[in-house]
Amino acid sequence: MKKWLLSLCMVLALAACDDKKETAQANAKLVIKIGAILPLTGSQADMGEAAKAGMYKAIDEKDKSSLHYDYQFVFEDNQAKLASMPAIANKMIMQDNVDAIGMITSAMARVVAPIADQKEKVIYAYSIEEENYSSFGKYTFIQGISTEAIADKLIQLFHDDKLDNISVFAENIGVLGSLTSYLDKKLSQIGIKYEINTFNPGERDFRIALEKSKSKGFTNFFEVGFPPERDIIIKQMGEAGISNQNIYSFSLDLGKSSVAYDGMKTVSYNQGTVDFIKSIQQKYNIDNVYGSAAFYDFVSIVIEACESLYKEDQKPTAEGITTYIHNKKQYKCASGECLVNQNGFILNQPIVRLYEGDDWQEIKE
Amino acid sequence: MEYLINLAILFGIYSMLALSLNMLIGMGGLVSLAQAAFYGIGAYATAIGMTSLGLGFFTTIILGIVVNAILAFVVGKILARFQGDYYAIVSAGLSIIVFSILQNWKSVTHGPLGIFGIGKPEIGSYTFYSNTAFLGLVMVFTVAFYMLYQWINKSSFGRVLKALREDEHLTHVMGYKTKQYKSVIFVLSAALSGIAGAFFASYIAFIDPSSFQLKEGIFLFTIIIVGGLSSAIGSVVGALILISLPEVLRFVGLPYETAAQLQQMIYGAMLLLMMIFKPQGLFGKYRM
């Protein structure tokens, strides 16, 4: 009897397990993998961490029970090196089976675009405003910022402060190089005494150049650089005896730990609204958030496209996602509304804020 | 498979670079950090030649060789005056100057925005469009580099270079024009690096100055130190290890949150251990 009861229990238990398995299989959601190739180590690791936080925020905000797919992330580190991009992209596509890949620069997207087109995967990157930038790949989306619009705001600031001269120290790198070109053009138009000193990434000593500018009669200084060059040059401006009120700096979504002096003005381009930036800094415990908004937008739009395609009984293919984003033309992003053109270029609204002092007190937007 | 082909292409390109650098450092004892500069010039010659001048890939290789040879000849004359650490420092200076030119001569190089749309090699009507075909071509050149290295190594020119490496003064006293030997090997090494650069530009289809910084020269130096100085096989194995090791670590299954940092630490530790137990490199015939 005991044996019979035991056998019955075992059969029931096995049946229950099988039943659970079947229920689980019925409930199992299909997985959509979203990859990101980021600089997670090295000098630009901050940017990679900010991008990751943006991706997590996009998924954390969703009501997971209402989603029809299980969205998973795959991260790979490339230390911002171009040479490793094709191999990593291939690994992500063939080994990890990702459906979409995000990366931090349009240069990387240019390298990956032919692979993504061949394997039919969506790719996403952010860059400066250049409307043909997305046209190098069928499934490529580039989110851009208008460096010309930022330059306009800077000119307005110099005008408001009644500056009669300005010496610009600008890092010659991607987005900052583009901003400097516009600044050069616009400064020449308004007839202010100015000079542009460009420096390469990795330069550390600006003291001689600063002294030279001072000897030419320049009293106002504006730095346009990424950290750590940005922080070094501001410190050296202070050491050179330049008054804090005469120092202007530029920031791309930098946090409050970046160098600023009492009385100094910082013009900050932010990819997201104030609420977005604050929430991401608090929840994910990061300071510099350059990249968070772009990757938040990337994940958000991919999820939105996949869910929408599901409701229309269509598969979330690269073609489907691309068509969805193109047709949408305009969508809600971290900075408010973003516009998509026929090439897949997504124009981010430029939010430029003016901060003053070492505590980064916001003066105006 | 496609992933492995991509890695194999990179391995081929870095093997060419390592072989050309080992001719200079391993055979001649001339510690140069300028290799990234010549690599970059070769890449830009192909990029500009193919996108702006409409030249074919193989013509741009010749263009890169000529530009590199002229520059190396001029710079080599200056470098030939130096020895040891001074040679390394001056060559590092050249690397920084070339990077600065690539970064700032915007009308030609497009500065930090780089050059895109670089085509694939063509022979007649055949285009090496697929990665497999491209890999085949890269391997043909890698083997040619390897054979050239071995040929020079066994030649009387190679023997003089090795003598120069051991004792430049004594070699000079024996009647050899050591400065000329140093110049010739510097020009040859630079020209060969340019070929590797051409392949890199065509493979990646987009180049910007960030790929040709001084740290790239240091990376190449690390390859031949790990593989072994004055050894052709050491150059190839060194490239294989330094290209594949970080990639192998991607598959170790480390948690995503910390994988990148742990990979770097493991990579560094493995190189450190290799240097502790094999200070002359895996196939080194000469220790600095």
Interface residues (C-beta under 8 A of the other chain):
Chain A: L40 T41 G48 F73 V74 F75 E76 D77 A80 K81 L82 A83 S84 M85 P86 A87 N90 K91 I93 M94 Q95 A107 R110 V111 P114 I115 F136 N172 I173 G174 G177 S178 T198 N200 G202
Chain B: M1 E2 Y3 N6 L7 L10 F99 S100 Q103 N104 G111 P112 L113 G114 F116 G117 F200 Y203 I204 A205 F206 I207 D208 S210 S211 Q213 E247 R250 F251 Y256 A259 A260 Q261 Q263 Q264
